[in-house]
Structures are given as C-alpha cells and as structure tokens.
Amino acid sequence: MRAIASFRALTLATALAAPIAGAALAVLPLLPAQAVAQTNRIVSVVNGDIITANEVTNRARLFAINSGMGPSQEVLARLRPQVTRLLVDEKLRIQEVQRRRVLVADADVAEAVREIEMRNNLPTGGLANQLRSAGIEPRALYDQIRNQIGWARLVRGMLGNQGELTQREVDDFIAAHKARTGEPEYLVSEIFIPVDDASSEAEVRRFVDDVVGQLRRGVPFPAAATQFSQSQTALQGGDMGWVRPDELDPAVGRIVSQMPPGAIANPMRVPGGFQIVTLRQKRETGRELATLVTLRQSFYPFTAPLDPQAPTAQQREAVETARRLEGRSCDAVAAAGRGGPNGSPTDPGAVRLDTMQPPALRQLINSLPVGRASQPIVTPDGVMVIAVCSKETRNLAELTPQQARGQLLTQRAELISRQMQRDLRRRATIEERS
C-alpha cells in the first residue's frame, strides 16, 4: 500500500491549503482543574466581541499538532501571544464580512472540510473526530475556514472596476511575460505577519524569528502559512507561484535570487510587516518542458498480510481479478475501480511524470504503453492495475490568458486586503486583558 499511498498523494488538487496535512493527531493529557476553570477567561474584546482563552488554546494546539511541534505547555505558551493577535485580526475580518453581508454558508465550510478529509483519506466526520481526540474543538478549524472564505470573497468584491480586466490588460501582461523569456524566475512561498503599530514590532519580530526556527527544524511551510500568514496566499499554504525578483519587495527579491532551492530566508521587514519566504524551485521564464500523463487505476486490497510463499485464497482471487484487466482500456480499468471493495479513486487526473514518487512507480508509469492496462502490480497490502490514458510534453512555463487574469487579480486583491486590514485595526476598539 505504500506505493499506492504515494501515488495518490500526487493527485490531490486543492482549492484550500489543508490545515490538517495528514499528520497523526496525538491524544492530549487532560488539563488540570485550575486550567479548565480558566478556559472561558476573556483575553481580548474586539469592538465588543470577546475572544476567550479557550479559543486561543484551541488554535495554538491546532497549529502545534499540524506543524509537528507537539502541543507541550512550553510550545503553547510560546504561540499564545501571536495566536491571540491572529484571532483579533480574524475577529476584525469576520465583523467586516458580516457588516457587508458577505454570505458564507455552512455548506461552504462543510465542502472545505470534506475536501480536507478526502485529501487525507478520512471518512465523512473523520476530521472532527481526530480533532476531538487531540483535545481540539473542531470549531477552531471551522471558524478559521469560514473566515478565510468570507474574507477572500469580500476582498474580491471590493475590487470593483479593478476586477473587470480588459483584454488589452491581459494581452499586455502576457506580452511582458514573453519578453522576459529566458530570464530567471522563482517558485516562492511566503508568510506575511503584519505590524500594525511600532509598539508591537519587537513582539512580532520575536514571533517571526521563532517561526523561522521552527520551519528550519522541519515544520511544514504550508502549515505555518495557513495558520499565521495574513496574506491572500494563506489560502494556498503561502504559495506565490512563479515570480521574478522585480515583482517582489526589493530586499526580498535580492535574497530570493541568491537562495538555493529549499532554503528559508530570515524574516525581512517589508511595508506593513514581516515577510518570510522559502524558495522551492528555479527556472527560466517561459521555459519548462514536462511530460504529463493521465491515468486510471483499480486496487484490490488484501484482507490479511501477504506471505508470498503461501498466499490466501482471497489474495489469489484478487490477483486473478486484476489479471483479467491486463491489456484492457482505460475505461475498463476505471469501471473496475469504481466497483472495487475499497472505493479508491480511479482517476488521479493529470500527473507530472518527473515528480512522481516513489521512483519505482515513476519508472513503471513511463514504461507503460498508452491505452493499455498494466499487468497486476502486487504490494504487501493488495494488488493494483494502472493504465496510462495519455502522455504529452508541454511547456508548463507558457502563460495562458486564464493564468494571466488570475495573477493580475491576485496582485490587486492582495493590495486591497492589506489596506483593509490596516484600516480595520486603526478604527477598532481593542481591549487586551491579562
């Protein structure tokens, strides 16, 4: 099943970065009685709306577990100041979303939760059960998702005429991109932490330094970005896409152009706050050839551990069922998979061949003829059949009109988002309680 799991992980296209990224959620010890008594303590009042110690603790635990830091009391204490600040900003955002009557239905949140469950192979309701087993109220995640969806909708709505792109604007953007063909560009992710007034800068700096330290010790960058970044890219785990140095803050652009892939830069002071960036890949603008394949698969699990020297009757039957698919069409493999006993996905979608893991699977896929199912592939947990339905080489760096529109709108939305957040902070009545 290891090969199967790795294969499936390559197919997970997401609209929302998953706050629970497949990490096992540990069961937390019960809190002491005096700690339980403190959970409803008010820690902040934002325009009359309260934030409780319980909300802060739940969000801090959510991040600590998701990031792999572990929910120790020391970790939670270190996270608490910035989590409180984050919840204040979220409260301001949701108040504005409600004031402007931007609807985020329960069904929208439920759909996002279901996407997370599907990405992590969880049954319906499985995410809530995992959170509760870890001592986290599911509402901590649900409120965060609702806030992210609502704020994104509000910001896009505030674009007004800026959201109506003309064909000339799109054409000019694409022409400028083509003119830079051959110049270096970088695949970057970011975490943006705002500084709203000079008095909080030292505290924010300590926090971002701590975040960088945790990232360099292995905390997943998308997890930290999803939880703490105040940029619009937080919805995509901090992913900024492919950028050129001149599209970034000058100081950030200089650092990115000197970083090796995989590096995480020290926090940099930029207008409005601190920015943490990581460089994922480099390439030349307009040039990135890659082979994309579309696949169908069918998997038949074993009901007992496999002993190759003495397979059970069920295991022999599973292999024989898979053998009947050998050489058949993609449609036949997909139909067989849909009727399979474990409900595994039959259509992973388009997959980039050179990024497939593990390497043995990549080599297998590359060797298969198009349109004909493979012979049975036996794993310790079951047997699968794979069919390659198409294989083509594309220039992935070629900018399409749809991508150009998306990049232009994202840039404009980010400017509006940061300005709105600063305005909300400036006008707010915020009472911090010890």
Number of C-alpha atoms within 10 A of each C-alpha: 16 11 16 18 12 14 18 18 15 16 17 16 13 13 11 18 23 24 24 22 17 14 12 12 19 14 14 15 9 9 10 8 8 8 11 12 10 12 16 13 16 16 18 21 17 19 14 11 12 17 20 17 17 20 23 24 22 23 25 26 28 25 24 20 21 24 24 17 17 18 23 14 10 9 14 21 12 14 21 17 15 19 21 22 17 20 20 21 19 19 19 20 22 21 17 18 21 14 9 10 11 16 14 18 11 11 9 15 20 14 11 21 23 18 21 23 21 15 19 18 16 15 10 13 11 16 21 18 14 19 23 15 14 20 21 25 21 17 15 19 23 17 14 19 23 20 21 23 21 22 22 17 15 22 20 18 14 15 16 9 8 14 16 10 12 10 11 9 13 20 14 12 18 18 12 11 17 14 12 14 15 12 13 16 22 23 18 21 23 24 31 25 25 25 20 16 12 7 9 11 15 10 12 20 18 11 17 22 14 15 21 21 14 17 18 15 11 12 18 16 24 25 24 24 26 26 25 23 24 24 23 25 22 25 24 19 25 28 22 21 14 17 17 18 17 11 10 12 14 12 12 20 16 13 15 26 15 9 16 13 15 12 13 21 18 17 21 18 18 16 11 15 18 20 22 24 24 23 21 18 13 18 15 15 22 20 16 13 12 16 17 18 20 19 24 24 26 28 29 24 20 21 11 13 12 16 10 10 6 9 14 16 8 13 24 14 14 20 21 13 17 25 18 13 23 17 17 15 19 25 16 17 28 21 15 19 23 17 12 16 10 12 12 17 16 23 18 18 15 17 18 18 19 13 12 18 17 14 12 11 16 16 14 12 19 16 11 16 15 18 18 19 29 25 20 22 16 20 15 15 19 21 25 26 27 26 29 22 19 14 19 10 13 13 12 14 17 17 16 12 14 9 13 18 20 12 17 16 17 17 13 15 23 18 14 15 22 18 12 16 18 17 12 16 17 12 9 13 12 17 12 14 9 6
